[in-house]
């Protein structure tokens, strides 16, 4: 049997804090969702002033990224070329989520919603960068 890395509560708290700091620095009010590799919610934050729909969107983006082990933007781009991808069962196919990789293993994903999609992804990247 092999050993597989997994996120700890300390990891999740560190990533949420880094995402929140990036959003605050830019005066962006967003929702941030961190899921494990099976897309189960581990941590969530909805900043003051952020619309309620962003909560579901952030979780959906994280779900997509965790289950596919790919940035959610990949699927947003694919829908443009192949509209049938809109029925893809993995979640929300909009840029703003990134898989969390450790030792070549996907251990989860961060999804963000509330500002422009590329800014959501910038916030998610700050969380990933916090793990070092």
Buried (B, 14 or more C-beta within 10 A) or exposed (E): EEEEBEBEEEBBBBBBBBBBBBBEEEEBBBBBBBBBBEBEBBBBBBBEEBEEEBBEBBBBBBBBBBBBEBBBBEBBBBBEEEEEBEEBEBBBBBBBBBBBBBEEBBBBBBBBBBBEBEBBBBBBBBBBEBBE
